[in-house]
Each structure stands twice: as C-alpha cells, then as structure tokens.
Amino acid sequence: MALETNRAYEVVRSRLGSHQDSGRFSSTNGGEPRSRVKRRPLQLGRPRIDERECRLKTLLLRVGDLGLGYDSEESVLFKYCGGGCPRSRNNHDLTLSRLLQKSDHPSLVEDKIFGGPCCRPTHFEDVAFLDDRHRWHTVEQLSAAACGCVG
C-alpha cells in the first residue's frame, strides 16, 4: 500500500512542476500532503462549555401558542435566555449558602430562596404580527434581546 501511495504522490509532484515548493508537500513528513482539515475530538453526551453558559436562545412559535389570547396562525421568533451562571462568592452569598444548608430558622425554611445568580433577559424587544382578521399587533417586550447573569 505504501508503494502505491508513493507512486500517486510522484505523479502529483510531476504535474506540479515548479509549484512543488508551494507548501502542498512538506519535506519533514516524507513528502506526504499536509492535512488542511483540523479535526476536533468528539465530545459525546456532554454539550460544550459555552453551550451550557447563559445565552440567548430562539424558538419559532405560532402566535396562538404564545398564550397571550391572539388568534393568529402566523409564526414569530421568540427569544429567551437559558443556561447556567457561575456562582458569585461574596460575603452575602457565602453566608446565605451556609444558612440554607444548616439553619432551621422558620423564615428561611418557609421561603423559597435561591442563592445563586440566574440567567435572565437584560434587554427586551417588541414583536409585531398579523392576526387572523388581518390586523397588526405589537406585543411590547415579548422577546429577550440580551441575556446576563442576574443576582
């Protein structure tokens, strides 16, 4: 197999003529062509780290499926925020975390307290659409325009 491969490269080299120093062949790897494709290792089962971070996501939805009471078969692009946020480590967060883990204080037990930052919209955008009666509607601040970790 190596002999056949070397013959194929010799044919290509002879066709290149004066272009054989064009960088297509490397003298350091025995005259074999350099690979132009960089391959990433496969990550099966786990999303990339940047896909898990807080970011803007989109869904294409029918207006009727938004649950706002409009009769329309038109579709709109609904943007929302999703993903995780790194935990902040200031004194308030450290104290609250410790109290939630070890305390039986009645107000801490009854309240639903979340001690970390949340991925939330920081800016919104309006969405306009045509209803089934051919009237335009604009729903203010329906979609997220930017996301950030709040809290």
PyMOL commands that set and color helices and strands:
alter all, ss='L'
color gray80, all
select helices_A, chain A and resi 2-19+27-29+49-52+63-66+91-102+106-110
alter helices_A, ss='H'
color red, helices_A
select strands_A, chain A and resi 55-62+75-82+118-130+136-150
alter strands_A, ss='S'
color yellow, strands_A
deselect
rebuild
show_as cartoon
